[in-house]
Amino acid sequence: MDNLRLWHKFLQLIKPLAGADNFKAYFIKTTVKSYVGDKIILSTPSAFIKETLQQKYKEIIADTFEKLLDKKINVEFIVKEVDKQPETNDEDFFQPAQRQTSYLNPKYSLENFVVGPSNNVAYAAALAVVTSPGASYNPLFIYGGTGVGKTHLMLGIGNAILSKKPHGKIIYCSSEKFMNDYVEAIQTHKMGDLRKKYRSSDVLLVDDIQFFSGREGTQEEFFHTFNELIGKNSQIVLTSDRSPNEIAKIEDRLKSRFAGGLMIDIQQPDFDTRVAILRAKCLEQGVILEEEALQLLASSFDTNIRELEGKLVGILQMLKTQNLPPTTENIGRYLQSPPKNNPKVDSKQVLATVCGYFNLTQKELAGSKRQKELVLPRHITMFILSEHLKMTVERIGQILGGRDHTTVMHGRDKIKKLVATDREVQRMLIEIKNRITN
């Protein structure tokens, strides 16, 4: 029994014993760090929770594990280590969605990457890269369809290396970001700054390399960046939705460089992996589902990871709005007769859903303030109203505080581009649309 499955079964048993409030306060964000022999180490998010579990719940925790495993268990507690990020200039890092630059997104780790037959080879290769960056597989080229976990695995590699070498220079960027940086460097006559930024990295992670197709200047710059990094044993990890040989208008010399390391294909998750993914997502959401419910969902949605997670969130939200517990029976009823898309969805419903998702007021969404945390929700609203409700840009501008139609077009088109390249924006749109239609 893997750690995730063990912890999920444990939570099902401990919840009624601890009570709902204590369960949420002390157990839901705790995880199994390791289980070896008769010893289980639990990782807690804070020293306070560690002390509380140790003093008040250690005996009941051990008894519960002993019932599950049918043997004597010794339980220990630790506080989860939080990686300290080095001080740096923002320009050295990429952040999706809300801001221009940032650190690697810490929520993507190798520890919470669900491993199954469809991705176990890629996961093993990722571990090897983390153990010996620049030596084991360089470059590591991960390819596969949309939503199979390529970006998660790539960011997991980056975060794992960063935890070992907190002062190392690790750059994660989308192919679009690299292209935009290249174009801007040409326009501003700062090619030296561009090369210093990318070619001085210890680890370079580039997402969706297929979008380099047909970009001759970008390919030329990336070719020389690639060569310089490989020459000084810096690790390169690339992702794509197809193998290098299937990407049109990519120079042969680049394809040859990509093939010089290890190329691994990630397939769609099988049934057992889908169950494990749903289990992990439930724990992240603070929800405990029966095993039968997880299996029912996994068998009902034969889809990629991102859509699977989006459907789960949509179902949980629908049940919550109807004040129904997420039992196997209630989920089964939903799956037998899912609510049809409401043809009467209007702009008010879209605005209310977006505001609820981002925890904003409608006054903030439609207001004149331009804080970064308001820009993305506003652009997503413009995109949904335009693409799904087929509203004119003039009408959308009126709804969102009297904005000019060119402003609406810019916001809508910005999301159109991000949907093709940014995994986080794709996930947000799926979850928001599920909430609207449910």
GIDAUR-V775260 format. One record per backbone hydrogen bond with DSSP energy under -0.5 kcal/mol. NH is the residue of the N-H (numbers start at 0). CO is the residue of the C=O. Records with the same first field share a line. If there is no record, write none. Layout:
# GIDAUR-V775260
NH=CO  CO
This chain:
# GIDAUR-V775260
5=1
6=2
7=3
8=4
9=5
10=6
11=7
12=8
13=9
14=10
16=12
17=13
18=14
22=18
23=19
24=20
25=21
26=21  22
27=22
29=26
30=42
32=30  40
33=40
35=38
38=35
39=73
40=33
41=39  75
42=30
43=41  77
49=45
50=46
51=47
52=48
53=49
54=50
55=51
56=51  52
57=52
60=56
61=57
62=58
63=59
64=60
65=61
66=62
67=63
68=64
69=65
70=65
73=37
74=72
75=39
77=41
79=43  77
82=80
84=82
85=165
91=88
92=89
93=171
94=99
97=95
98=95
105=103
107=104
108=106
109=155
112=109
113=111
114=112
118=115
119=115
122=118
123=119
124=120
125=121
126=122
127=123
128=124
129=125
130=126
131=127
132=129
134=131
135=131
138=235
139=235
140=138  261
141=139  237
142=140  263
143=239
144=265
147=144
152=148
153=149
154=150
155=151
156=152
157=153
158=154
159=155
160=156
161=157
162=158
163=159
164=160
167=164
169=167
170=168  202
171=169
172=204
174=206
177=173
178=174
179=175
180=176
181=177
182=178
183=179
184=180
185=181
186=182
187=183
188=185
189=184
193=189
194=190
195=191
196=192
197=193
198=194
199=195
200=197
201=168
202=168
203=234
204=170  202
205=203  236
206=172  204
208=238
210=207
211=208
212=209
213=248
214=211
215=213
218=214
219=215
220=216
221=217
222=218
223=219
224=220
225=221
226=222
227=223
228=224
229=225
230=226
231=227
232=229
233=228
234=201
236=203
237=139
238=205
239=141
245=242
246=243
247=245
249=246
253=250
254=250
255=251
256=252
257=253
258=254
259=256
260=257
261=138
263=140
265=142
266=117  264
273=269
274=270
275=271
276=272
277=273
278=274
279=275
280=276
281=277
282=278
283=279
284=280
285=281  282
286=281
288=286
293=289
294=290
295=291
296=292
297=293
298=294
299=295
300=296
301=299
302=300
304=146
305=146
307=303
308=304
309=305
310=306
311=307
312=308
313=309
314=310
315=311
316=312
317=313
318=314
319=315
320=316
321=317
322=319
323=318
326=324
330=326
331=327
332=328
333=329
334=330
335=331
336=332
342=340
344=341
349=345
350=346
351=347
352=348
353=349
354=350
355=351
356=352
357=353
358=354
359=354
364=360
365=361
366=362
373=370
374=370
375=371
377=373
378=374
379=375
380=376
381=377
382=378
383=379
384=380
385=381
386=382
387=383
388=383
390=384
395=391
396=392
397=393
398=394
399=395
400=397  398
401=396
402=396
406=403
407=403
408=404
409=405
410=406
411=407
412=408
413=409
414=410
415=411
416=412
417=413
418=414
419=415  416
420=416  417
421=417
422=420
425=421
426=422
427=423
428=424
429=425
430=426
431=427
432=428
433=429
434=430
435=431
436=432
437=433
